[in-house]
Amino acid sequence: MRRPLWAALLLLFPLSAFADYTGTVRSIAATAKTVTVRLDVKGHNAPVALTTSSIVIEEAIVSAYFTGATITVETTAPHNVIKRVQAFEPGRPLPPPPGKYLVNRLATQRDQAGMDHLEVFLLEKNDTPEVQVNVFKRLLDPIFIAAFQARAIPAPVPAAPRVDVEYDETKSVTKVSIGVK
């Protein structure tokens, strides 16, 4: 009698439930520990919020965003954590993403302990001085690098993408985001 009960419970409440979502990336926001992705999914009234802490998944999502790709992601429940991005190809060109800053220049820095980090130079408007910030958390790098690279490529992004950036009093970045909020 116990086996059928356990089998029935596992069918009703699987140990690793998951969901697939197919859509286009609306926005990406990265902090030191988590990346939040908002995906426009047909049949949903609002974007679906998904998360990851994987740099590999984040880089795939950033590529999908900048190429306008339609993607399918597999998630684990109940927290919509992305466990896989299925194969995708570039989609339609995107309008330039809104944001406060243009990623104007990039550099790297190495501290005395031999640890490297990204240094980013931001422009709010063309006639304002650059704001130099330091990026010490690896999950923040892909958005800055992709926004910078997209400036040099005429397609699929027709104009220079802009990002929103939050940083502390030491000019260390705490959050970067791109896309429609």
Summary of the structure (lengths in Angstrom):
residues: 181
radius of gyration: 19.2
end to end distance: 52.3
largest distance: 76.4
contacts: 511
relative contact order: 0.18
helix: 20%
strand: 41%
